[in-house]
Amino acid sequence: MKDAMSKVLAQIDREELISLVADLVRINSVWDPEAGSNEQPAAELVAAWAQEKGFAFQMEEAAPGRPNVIITWQGGPGERTLMFEGHTDVVTPGDPAAWTVDPFGAEIKDGRMYGRGSCDTKGNLAAMLIAMAALKDSGVRLQGAIVGGVLCDEEDQMQGVRHFIDQGHADQVTGAVICEPQDGLICTSQKGAIRVEFFISGRMSHGAMPLSGLNTAPAVSELIRGLQRLEEQACERFGRDAYLGWPSFTPTVIQAPASGPRQLNVMPGEARLLVDVRTVSGQNHQEIIAGLQDMACQAEAGCLEHYTRSDVRLEIERDRDLGITTSILTDRPCTFTPEDHPLVLASDQASREITGKDPEHAGVPGATDGTFLWALKDIPIVTMGAGDRHVPHQKDEWVDLDQLLETARIYALTGLHYLS
């Protein structure tokens, strides 16, 4: 095994890795139809790289202008297929003037590369590609196959991984390494996610004559208080997960009016509240969804009771037709891979061999494409990669290049051990 390890690691070149990361970071792959940017150029770069390296690959559109690249290599006969997964899309840099560097410049300073996506997750995407090439070019015979899933739309609706699954590419996968910035931690679990929209319909009126309409604001207030109660109940019932922390029910977007311009002297007749629920092991999503729907019914009834009492007190008559509808936008369960699973053991061994330290296990505070692989196809996953977990989506995003090289080596040895 030591000879095989040496052969694999000898194929990993630091400068080649850095060059590939820089090429990816310099591509603006924010999904922004109005600005004309998408994942297509990044996918084309990866496809060209795969062709140059002699891999079999294919490009498939998960949505217009949003292709997946699927790279495959049969390392030898065997029942196992290891997937490495990374995504090509990045979030917006926001105001470029707020950055101290070009968001798409891939500038290197003091051992760090700066740029949108350098940490989340183009650095780790490049590291996984370099690791796959090292396994192929080493000449070491493996017992199984490798699949590289270079997927679109991870940052939003995760259409890429769902299309990957729908096309049957996940059917033979027996384990997956999700290549995301986890600062060297080996994450065996990740929080589940339920995204919810509450739509409140009332009746618009002049701000000086609120009794001519039906204000939606009290309903929004009731919903937020209800979310606080649900969060408190969940924390009391399930406690703090050792890897994932506390469950949460977070209102994130409040819009009133729900669309169109805002005007100070107009009481909006519609409002929209978006909520990001994050779950830990043991929570039942169907129970949570039922609880959210019941909470909306209670908020609606409470508001109508308030308006009824108010109208009696003020001696007015008006239609009290306020309503709240609940829509579930996303439902992704919490994931968990046992620490004695062969994939976790292979990751542990690789990390120990490269770093000289005992691996540290943790959980992913958010959700990744791996959620769908785990939930829909029962694929065991570990999530690991270079990058400070607090850096993604911030200005002046960066990744440490020494840690990125270390990560490419860990990915390669994980594949070697899992397929040996």
KAKA-V881703 format. One record per pair of residues at least 12 apart in sequence whose ideal C-beta (glycine too) atoms are under 6 Angstrom apart, sorted by the first residue. I is the first residue (numbers start at 1). GAP is how many residues later the second one is. Records with the same first field share a line. If there is no record, write none. Layout:
I = GAP ; GAP
//
This chain:
4 = 136
7 = 131 ; 133
8 = 126 ; 127 ; 130 ; 404 ; 408
9 = 400
11 = 123 ; 126 ; 127
12 = 118 ; 122 ; 396 ; 397
14 = 391
17 = 109 ; 113 ; 391
20 = 106
21 = 102 ; 105
22 = 84
24 = 98
25 = 81 ; 90 ; 92 ; 93 ; 97
26 = 78 ; 80
27 = 14 ; 15
28 = 76
29 = 13 ; 59 ; 60 ; 61
30 = 60 ; 62
31 = 58
38 = 27 ; 28
39 = 27 ; 49 ; 50 ; 113
40 = 25
42 = 46
43 = 24 ; 26 ; 45
46 = 23 ; 104
47 = 12 ; 22
50 = 21
53 = 80
55 = 16 ; 18
56 = 16
57 = 14
58 = 12
62 = 90 ; 97 ; 98 ; 101
63 = 96
66 = 86 ; 87
68 = 83 ; 84 ; 92 ; 96
69 = 81
70 = 99
71 = 77
72 = 75
73 = 63 ; 73
74 = 71
75 = 67 ; 344
76 = 65 ; 66 ; 67
78 = 65 ; 66
80 = 64 ; 94 ; 339
81 = 63 ; 64 ; 91 ; 92 ; 93
82 = 64 ; 93 ; 333 ; 336
83 = 64 ; 66 ; 90 ; 93
84 = 44 ; 64 ; 93
85 = 64 ; 91 ; 93 ; 284
86 = 35 ; 38 ; 39 ; 42 ; 93
87 = 64 ; 67
88 = 64
89 = 63 ; 64 ; 65 ; 66
90 = 26 ; 27
91 = 64 ; 302
93 = 23
98 = 297
99 = 296 ; 297
100 = 296
101 = 13
103 = 13
111 = 290
112 = 286 ; 288
113 = 286 ; 288
114 = 284
116 = 281
118 = 279 ; 280 ; 281
119 = 62 ; 268 ; 272 ; 273 ; 278 ; 280
120 = 61 ; 272
121 = 59
123 = 263 ; 276 ; 281
124 = 55 ; 261
127 = 277 ; 280 ; 281 ; 284
128 = 51 ; 283
130 = 278
131 = 277 ; 280 ; 281
132 = 14 ; 16
134 = 278
135 = 277 ; 280
142 = 277
143 = 276
144 = 275
149 = 15
151 = 218
154 = 215
158 = 211
161 = 208 ; 211
162 = 210
165 = 211
170 = 207
173 = 206
175 = 168 ; 205
176 = 197 ; 203 ; 205
177 = 205
178 = 190 ; 192 ; 203 ; 205
179 = 206
180 = 188 ; 203 ; 205
181 = 204 ; 206
182 = 201 ; 202 ; 203
183 = 205 ; 206
185 = 175 ; 177
186 = 161 ; 173 ; 175 ; 196 ; 198
187 = 175 ; 176 ; 177 ; 196
188 = 149 ; 151 ; 156 ; 173
189 = 54 ; 146 ; 147 ; 174
190 = 145 ; 173 ; 174 ; 177
191 = 53 ; 87 ; 143
192 = 87 ; 140 ; 141 ; 142
193 = 85 ; 137 ; 139 ; 174
194 = 83 ; 137
195 = 81 ; 134 ; 135
196 = 79 ; 96 ; 132
197 = 77 ; 130 ; 132
198 = 25 ; 75 ; 126 ; 128
199 = 73 ; 126
200 = 16 ; 19 ; 71 ; 124
201 = 69 ; 122
202 = 12 ; 13 ; 14 ; 67 ; 120
203 = 66
204 = 65
205 = 62
207 = 58 ; 59 ; 60
210 = 57
211 = 105
213 = 54
214 = 108
215 = 52
216 = 40 ; 55
218 = 85
219 = 80 ; 84 ; 105
220 = 51 ; 53
222 = 77 ; 80
223 = 50 ; 76
224 = 27
226 = 69 ; 73
227 = 22 ; 24
230 = 19 ; 61
231 = 17 ; 18
234 = 13
238 = 42 ; 44
241 = 39 ; 40
243 = 119 ; 120
244 = 36 ; 119
247 = 32 ; 33
248 = 30
249 = 28
250 = 26
251 = 22 ; 24
252 = 22 ; 24
253 = 21
254 = 19
255 = 17
256 = 12 ; 15
257 = 13
258 = 12 ; 13 ; 14
279 = 55
280 = 54
281 = 53 ; 55
285 = 46 ; 48
289 = 39
293 = 33
296 = 28 ; 30
300 = 24
303 = 19
304 = 16
307 = 13
332 = 35 ; 39
333 = 42
335 = 36 ; 39
337 = 43 ; 44
341 = 39
343 = 37 ; 39 ; 75
344 = 38
346 = 68 ; 71 ; 72
347 = 35 ; 67
349 = 68
350 = 60 ; 63 ; 64
351 = 59
353 = 60
354 = 52 ; 55 ; 56
364 = 19
368 = 15
370 = 13
385 = 22
386 = 13 ; 17 ; 18 ; 21
387 = 12
//
